[in-house]
């Protein structure tokens, strides 16, 4: 909890959660080529932001999906998808590991997103986020949260899917000890119950050279460029998106129970998944005691 009374989610992750250097890497010219390709995709995103509002819904979703998939390819990231989304609109909820998560979700389900208000001002990303109908929330004004829930519910009733990252912050995605406190925040689950639409959990995971890895995670006080450099240099980095079974809430469903059910579907239960432990922090460093994990990409708050 911050001094102003607002809860800012934090994880126990730090640099010690990242893999040791020396894994399979591409050459410097290949990295430079990837960087140029990504910059080209960001510039293309500006043009896409202008065109998207003019397109019919189906063509708009196809264009956004194509842009997200092409941007992942430009970064050298492979996409693996398991499961199928329902044909109707839904509230999509996913764990939050990296700034790549947004691209992965949009590449599978080009939905509207919930994002903090500051994203609107980001160069290149802000105009594109607004163009795809992102619902912005002011995290410094908790009294506005009910109105945000109503906007999300209205979008769902209008036949649009909405994607959220209800953990509210990024973490390594591997160690149960690192998961943000209080788990999935329940507010936006109320929108699904009010709109009478299913909740679809999405499980995001990253593999590096064939093994599960934290390489793509965006942790602690590191900059976006530091994280991006690891991704640009990685050889054989894959993001997998697993679509879990949809949850169908009743109109009077308890949003907290719904959030817990979705969280269990995303992270699985201890009996079904062995979560490895991250290396211990260096001596004298017990990990962040304040919300040090950066609110990244289209970081969500509700």
Buried (B, 14 or more C-beta within 10 A) or exposed (E): EEEEEEBBBBBBBBBBBBBEEEBEBBEEEBBEBBBEBBEEBBEBBEEBBEEBEEBEEEEBBEBBBBBBBBBBBBBBBEBEBEBEBBEEBBBBBBBBBBBBBBBBBBBBBBBBBBBBBBBBEBEBBBBBBBBBBBBBBBBEEBEBBEEBBEBBBBBBBEEBBBBBBBBBBBBBBBBEBBBBEEBBBBBBBBBBBBBEBBBBBBBBBBBBBEEEBBBBBBBBEBEEEEBBBBBBBBEBBBBBBBBBEBBEBEEEBBBBEBBBBBBBBBBBEEEEEEBEEBEEBEEEEEBBEEBBBBBBBBBBBB
